[in-house]
Amino acid sequence: MRAESDDISVTLPRAVVAELPKLSADLTARMHALLERNTDGELSSTERDELETLVRMAEVAQILSMAASARL
């Protein structure tokens, strides 16, 4: 019987891998704009939800980008 592993493998097309740094930068820019507005208390509940989602997406994009760079 094989022991369970905590590793996860993700296969992405090269075209997607090449876009990860730009995607991460775009997500980060939008996230920072929302963070600034949040500091000023100007976010709607929809924008707060967007900010939370962008934070998660930026984290994933950054992880994928780092993993792709390590393998190239």
HUVEN-V382915 format. One record per pair of residues at least 6 apart in sequence whose C-alpha atoms are under 7 Angstrom apart, sorted by sequence separation. I is the first residue (numbers start at 1). J is the second residue. D is the distance in whole Angstrom. If there is no record, write none. Layout:
# HUVEN-V382915
i/j/d
I/J/D
I/J/D
This chain:
# HUVEN-V382915
i/j/d
37/43/6
34/51/6
31/51/6
31/54/6
31/55/7
27/54/6
28/58/6
27/58/6
24/58/6
24/61/6
24/62/6
20/61/6
21/65/6
20/65/6
17/68/7
